[in-house]
Amino acid sequence: MTPLDYLLLLSLLTVVIALVAGHRSMGGVWLTFTYAAQLGGLMLMAGLTNQPDVITSSLSFTILGQSLTWRYDALSWYFALITISAGLLSTMYTAGDWGEKFRADGGNLWLLHVAIALNVLSMLILLGSGDLLTLFIGWELVSWASFLLMILAGGPSIQAAIRYITYAMGGAMAILAGLALIYGHTDSFTYPAAANILHSLSTAHLWAPLLLLTLGFGVKMALLPLHLWQAAAYAHTPGPGAAFLGAISSRMGLYALIVVLIQLVGLVRVIELPVLFSFISARDVLAWVAAFTIIFPTFTALRQNDARMLLAWHGIGQGGYMLLGLVMGDALGSAGGLMHVFNHATYQAALFFSVAAVVYRTGTADLNRLGGLVARMPLSFLAMLVGIIGLAGLPPMNGFVSKWLVYRSLMLEGEPLLFVAAVVGTLGTILSVYKLIHNMFLGQLRVEHENIREAPWSMTAPMLILSVVVFVTGLMPGLVLQWIAGIQATVGLPVIDYSLGGLDSAQGSLDMLWVVGVLFAGFGIGAGLFYSGGRTHRVHQLDNYAGGHFLSADIRYHYSDNFYPGLMRLIGPLYRYSFAWLESAVQSGLGLLSLSTQGFYRRVAPANYALVTAVLVLLWVML
Amino acid sequence: MDALHILIELTLMPLVAFVVGLFMVLMMRRIAARIQRRVGPPLLQPLYDILKLYGKQTQISHGILHDIGIIMAVGVYIAAETMLPVPGMNGIADKAGLITLAYVLMVPSLGLALGVGQCANPNGSIGISRALTAMLAYDIPFVIVIFGVAWQAGGNNLVDIIALQQVDGIASWGIVQTPLLAFAGLFALHAILGKHPFEIYIAPAEIATGPMVEMGGKYLGGLFVMQCFQLYTAGVIYTSLFLGGGENWLTFLVKSFAVVAVPICIAYLFPRFRTEDVVRLVWKWPVMLGLIGIAFVKN
């Protein structure tokens, strides 16, 4: 038995406990402990991050002469850490009052526990894949597990989940075709054999498997233009489930892309690989896909009026930063991209938790029906504040560091347009997250929310834990960068020269210890200045300037709808829903194809078609 | 560098910034006065204003976040000043760099936005909505300029960027080496300062001074202090990027004041643009010039 066996068995045990005890009131608590045990099991393998080593599982099969193996390296370990932590905190959140209310409102708590446990297990299996076949098996398991999680709430989530599974099936077909192409060349599914053959393939031949695999895995990453399923599917998943999905689920696509692009094909090859009949390379294509994945979903998020949809759209956009950093291929960029996986998981989960807490208390996530909640739910506000600073990528939170690494990389590589695209995404995020926090927590408190209280501890604790992580890894990015350096050494990328505070480099360093220290010293002086001024007295929110009128509780004195009218007057006409149009075009195209195929063999004179086919076959046989 | 030395620098740099900023505010008000054929305020008027605001008896708070917003806005500027090298003092400039500085400078806007949000006045929120839209507008040419300068210098360390410009006198200044970037930078700078014609987010007659609508006493005083820092920061960043920084304090101050004077002299000649016109204008000319400027950067 290796540590990996223990981990997988523990994860299996979690599923079993969820199946058996998921409906009991203490079930969530037991599950929380089993996730903690999984985390402990993972920590037994922490040595993976220090040296390029592999821990294999005793579990292996041989099917049709192909041996299926599972093993963990630094990359798997890092993603598994995020997966298990997301599962742990989501279950902790579900375990208390949230779960009770979910059940009381008619939700299936048992299924939610089972779905999260299955998701964790299938992701751990995927992350352990030791060859292309196990990669595909793990991939399918993950797809179906997330489908279960997405669909269990019923209602609008059903349509979203079916849309997801349609995309996922399409992606899986592409992956299968890509694997078949590789298998056709090698007669083997092992990584080294695949890497060998991919290295020796000519440019034209490499494109087909590369494109198929990138498209297939890109579906899960929600890369443009395959992103339409994600926001609705995540947003309609019940609170902690959405946090779990938003934190890690779509990063499985990134994991698989790393395996394909970096470990199998090799990033050097991707950088050199020219697009036929043009002067750009495959790397440029990927980088621009990533850049558009940053920009478009971010500005779609800006238009959302539902907090969960807004966050889910940002989740798509942030995925773009990860891919963008990664395909830059240098030490800084790839470190930034990889680090952003962790950072995004932490703040995104905190944000979803905070929104779920508001939904728990108020019953709505509609940004036009909330406001002023900071006075009633200060801890949820704090978690959201930390989360949005992280999401927007501003100092001192961790999101800043990973984005900084990506910016630096783009700067060193001399990519001004990609750099501007990345910054545009960040600025759009700042606008959007301010709208989020303003419409929910700031402004006027509505009369009907006058008496609500802070969410219970079982809900605030996970989000505060995450907020602390977001801040601490922003203060000391070296904590995460040591894992990143391990990954870079394992997958064959240049290794980042990190320090505890960030980066030491002749071309511009970053020491977050100093930056954050100075920031807080500045806060201290600012506070000193402020409190040395005259005594303040607190006034009621209605004691406000209203152009000479008097305000009363029945007057809605809150600015929420169409929050950026000036900007929308300019860029509003650019929202043409082209991707939705493209999707429906593909949809109706496929519908037409299937109808005509049906007509071909079923409705219109089948005998004639049989005759034609027979003649053609005969001709083919004779010639 | 020993701890005491750096502590002294970290204390002195914001202090200097504040004092210089006060005089920049004075200059701004005097220029406005001269353009309008008035005499303008006396030498210490900015200081008197701040003391008056901090000492007022009526100090209205709309909640803890209202206070924290002001603290954040002032505090982050204080912190940012230690990342801006001045003659003889580098502070933590080599530990932060240009990108970090640009992002740190977005935090005061966020702090202010949070404080204004807590005030529960739609005029304030509309002001913030406009200010953030303007930020989306001017930060794009600003980062293009930063990219161009950092690429030219081969790194984003502000100390190195200044040192490179001082190698060869005026001929090595950024404004001579990369004039298009310098012009785009000046344009962005004007928008960053939020003076006419870019002050739709204040628009007193329309949204009752926007973010400032519920600010009085030390809250307004804090914003006044923030303005001092803002003028200083803008002037010094531009000086460091394009005018060779400061060889000594005299040239440093002359350059910084001159940089701030340019947009202010233009500002009071204009009415204000609508928000979408600000965005359209800033996304067109400075962005275009900046990108052309990057194409000419020698690296």
Interface residues (C-beta under 8 A of the other chain):
Chain A: G371 G372 V374 A375 L385 I389 A392 G393 L394 P395 F400 W404 Y407 R408 M411 G414 P416 L417 F419 V420 V423 V424 L427 G428 I430 L431 Y434 I437 H438 F441 L442 G443 Q444 L445 G501 S505 A506 Q507 G508 S509 L510 D511 W514 V515 V518 L519 A521 G522 F523 G524 I525 G526 A527 L529 F530 S532 G533 G534 R535 T536 H537 R538 V539 Q541 N544 Y545 A546 G547 Y557 H558 Y559 F563 Y564 P565 G566 L567 R569 L570
Chain B: L10 P14 L53 Y54 G55 K56 Q57 Q59 I60 S61 H62 G63 L65 D67 I70 I71 M72 A73 V74 G75 V76 Y77 I78 A79 A80 T82 M83 I92 D94 K95 A96 G97 L98 I99 T100 Y103 V104 M106 V107 L110 A113 L114 G117 Q118 C119 A120 N121 P122 N123 S125 I126 I128 S129 R130 L132 T133 M135 L136 D139 I140 V143 I144 F147 G148 A150 W151 G154 G155 N156 N157 D160 I200 A208 V213 E214 G217 K218 G221 G222 V225 R274 T275 E276 V278 V279 R280 L291 I294 N299
